[in-house]
């Protein structure tokens, strides 16, 4: 399991922060959006196989729209003014000290 920052905003993969879904989404809505995201990702795979650039554009737009709806991209879902550190290396963020406290097997 990937570690999640103490504030619940990010999970860490290969020392990179990735924004978590908005925790205020109710379970049914979150599941609906996750299902939609999986469909969109399958559409990207199909578009790659077909080689159709128009199909790829539509599929990638669907992934983007769903990730925005989940809160993983687009405007941040927190309201304390903290910056978005999505896709930043954890060592270059305020989470660096926390990350260093994790056992190597938990990273």
DORODREN-237677 format. One line per 2 residues: their letters; for each residue x, y, z of C-alpha. Coordinates in steps of 0.25 Angstrom, whole numbers, plus 5000, padded with zeros to 4 digits. Each point is the difference from the previous one (the first is absolute). Last residue first. Layout:
# residues N
a) X/Y/Z | ...
This chain:
# residues 107
xx) 5031/5016/5004 | 4996/4990/5011
xx) 5011/4991/4998 | 5010/5011/5001
xx) 4994/5003/5014 | 4993/5013/5000
xx) 5006/5012/5008 | 5007/5005/4988
xx) 4986/5002/4994 | 4996/5009/5011
xx) 5012/5009/4999 | 4998/5001/4985
xx) 4985/5004/5001 | 5002/5015/4999
xx) 5005/4997/4985 | 5012/4998/4992
xx) 5003/4986/5006 | 4986/4996/4996
xx) 5003/5002/4985 | 4988/5008/4995
xx) 4989/4993/4992 | 4989/5007/5007
xx) 5006/5011/5009 | 4987/5009/5000
xx) 5002/5012/5009 | 4994/5001/5014
xx) 4990/5011/5000 | 4992/4994/5011
xx) 4988/4995/4991 | 5003/4986/4996
xx) 4994/4994/4988 | 5011/5005/4990
xx) 4995/5005/4987 | 5004/4991/4988
xx) 5005/4986/5002 | 4997/4989/5011
xx) 4987/5007/5004 | 4992/4988/4996
xx) 4992/5009/4990 | 5014/5005/4995
xx) 5005/4985/4998 | 4987/4997/4992
xx) 5002/5012/4991 | 5014/4996/4997
xx) 4997/4986/4997 | 4989/5004/4991
xx) 5009/5010/4993 | 5010/4989/4998
xx) 4989/4991/4993 | 4995/5011/4991
xx) 5014/5004/4995 | 5004/4985/4998
xx) 4987/4998/4992 | 5004/5012/4991
xx) 5015/4994/4999 | 4995/4987/4995
xx) 5012/4990/5002 | 4990/4989/5003
xx) 5008/4993/5011 | 5003/5014/5006
xx) 4985/5003/4999 | 4997/4987/5007
xx) 5009/5003/5011 | 4995/5014/5002
xx) 4986/4994/5000 | 5004/4991/5011
xx) 5004/5012/5008 | 4987/5006/4998
xx) 4992/4988/5005 | 5009/5000/5012
xx) 4998/5014/5003 | 4985/4998/4998
xx) 5000/4989/5011 | 5009/5009/5009
xx) 4989/5011/4998 | 4989/4991/5004
xx) 5008/4995/5012 | 5002/5014/5004
xx) 4986/5004/4999 | 4995/4988/5007
xx) 5010/5002/5012 | 4997/5015/5002
xx) 5010/5010/4995 | 5006/5008/5011
xx) 5013/4992/5000 | 5004/5006/4987
xx) 5008/4990/4993 | 5015/5000/5003
xx) 5010/5009/4993 | 5013/4993/4996
xx) 5013/5003/5007 | 5013/4994/4994
xx) 5010/4991/5008 | 4998/4988/4991
xx) 4985/5001/5003 | 4995/5009/5012
xx) 4986/5002/5003 | 4995/5014/5002
xx) 4989/5009/5007 | 4998/4991/5012
xx) 5006/5011/5010 | 5010/4989/5005
xx) 5005/4997/4986 | 4995/4987/4995
xx) 5010/4988/4998 | 4998/4991/4989
x) 4995/4986/5003
